[in-house]
């Protein structure tokens, strides 16, 4: 899913959207916030571990997208 969405942000940027990668970054941050809210509720052990795993993966994805957005590596 991350690869597909990141590729879409690259495509949008190539299509003229100057903020495509930053917009995608903001969407990832919102997703992480929702997952954090969910993990703070009363969950079973397995579901809690799954959500924490997704949060960890999304945080790494967020960091990569942030680097793209801030350094404009995709313009090179």
QUIRA-V351818 format. One record per run of one state. SS is the DSSP state (H for helix, E for strand, C for the rest). FROM is the first residue (numbers start at 0). TO is the last residue. If there is no record, write none. Layout:
# QUIRA-V351818
SS;FROM;TO  SS;FROM;TO
This chain:
# QUIRA-V351818
C;0;0  H;1;13  C;14;18  H;19;38  C;39;43  H;44;70  C;71;71  H;72;74  C;75;75
